[in-house]
Every structure is written in structure tokens, then in C-alpha cells.
Amino acid sequence: MLDDFKEEQPIVYRVLKNAINKDKYSHAYLFELNGYAKGLDMALAFAKFLLCPHNYTNNENCNDCLECHKIETNNSLEIKLIKPIGEWIKKEQLEELQREFNNKSLTGNKRIYIISEAEKLNASAANSLLKFLEEPPEGIIAILLTDNMYQLLDTIVSRCQILSFKKNVIKNGSTIEKIGNYLYSDSESYTNFTGDVGLKYLEDVTSYVSFLEKRKEDALVYRTKGFLETFNDRKKLAVAFELFVLYYKDVLNKLLDMPLEYFDDYLTQINEVTKLNDVVKVSNKIKILTSLKTNIKYNLNANLLMDKLVILLSEV
Ligand SMILES: [Zn+2]
């Protein structure tokens, strides 16, 4: 029920509720989840409201409605949920969506498609979606969900109403818990990360940065190989770059006399790196890291990427 999200996500709730009250909807919403685990549930609750002939008000249970029942059992023809198959969302999935949604709704109702992990649209799927967003058929509403908005095409983002979810930040916790919570919204990945995996990641990332800052000319030769053994696929490398960014953000916090957000457990290293930098330098480094991270999605030669990283950072 949509009302279940009133407390946890007051702003997104208000925006959606306002649309309902005015019966005026965007043709595409982008849920920027910021690690919030129940974004998909909220999208479905919203869809349910739109489709239920009783205008399921969320205050009472709509047990006897066929449409609600279909949604709950994943059988509604008016909702299409698209998720990555393997690593990517593929063009065929978008084509199938367009085929199905080009026929008119059976109930004359709205139709909703939800794209979960939208950052995993591959290039041709993204272009296919873009065409659909440019000429939205009547009554169709798109809801895109993502934790990494900057990995989406700008042209897609610009066609959506962005709803930014409240970050679920834990203030007191170890570095690994806070980062695990930031990176992962499902408990399995979180548990996996907060075990040995994440500790090794943090160790490798923090020592790579220290090395890079202190002996940049040697970093490629001595360090990159071991680093790429830990981060040995695209997904892991994306996490490494996410960690680089969070790390430098904390260096920035330190420079600005602000409390650290994540890397409290690595204070010695943070202090060392802080001494070698200033605010402008660190801001530029964060920019470089963020833009390199985007490249990981498309074409990746890991060694070239690391070369580029070392070169660009040493020019700052
Ligand atoms: Zn219903």
C-alpha cells in the first residue's frame, strides 16, 4: 500500500499522492533510490493504485478485486516489470514491451511499465527506450528505478520526472557496514559484502590510493596487477570506483573540517592523503573518478582504465 511509505519516504510519497489527487501524471518517473531497498514495492503500490477499479485507497485492503489480485500474483496485463537478464537489460526486452503495450489496454485503464535497475540498460536497449519515451503512447506510465542515475543516458533522464529517495544512512557503524548499506539494497549482497569480501576491497582501495598519492609513478608498475586480481570483473571494478569516490569525498570532508561519512576506520590513511591535497585538487579527482566509473559500463579494458586513472590523477 502506498500509505506504507508515508513515513519512510515522505517526499516521494507526497509527490505521488499529489499526482493522484490531481489526476495528473508524468509519463515517466525516475526513482533515484539512493540505496533504498523498497523502491520497487513503492512503484508497485503506486501502480496498484492507478489500476485498481476501486481506486484502492490504501486504507483498506482490496482483497476482492480481480485487478489487485492479478498484480499481487504478477499476472496483470497492465503492468510490465522489466529486470536485467544476467548483467544487462537487453533490446529485445524493450521491443517486447513495445509490442505488448502498443495494443490498447483491455480495461481502458492506464498501463505501467517498471524498469528495475535501469542503469543496466545496454546501449541499444537504452536507445530503444528513448524512442518510446519520446513519443509516449496515451495512458502509459513509465517508472524507472536506479541506484546509479549518472549511468543512465542524459537524454533518458531529461525525459523523466526525477524522484529522489531519502538516503538510508546509518550514522553509527563501522566503515564496512556503512558502505555495505550504501552500496546494496538487498540483504544477501549486504551480508556478502560485510564479510571478508568487503574488507579486502577496502584494504585494496585504500592502499591503492595511498600508493598513488605517494608514489604515483610507481603505482602502475607495482600495484595495478594485484588490484585487478581483486577487482577482476566489470561489476567489481565498478564497486572499486564507487569506493574511490567515497574515499575522496571523505578526504574532502577532512579538508573542510567536516565529520567523515564512511572511512572513520581508515583515519590514518585519510589523514596522510589529506595532507597531500587541497580542496580544488580533491574535487577534480572526484570528477575524474566519477567519469571513469561511467566508462566501466561500456567498453572496458581494465588495464587501460587503470592507466588512464593514474595518468589523469597525476595531472591534477
Ligand atoms: Zn483493487
Residues whose N, C-alpha, C, O or C-beta is under 5 A from the ligand:
A	BS01	ZN	C52 P53 H54 Y56 C62 C65 C68
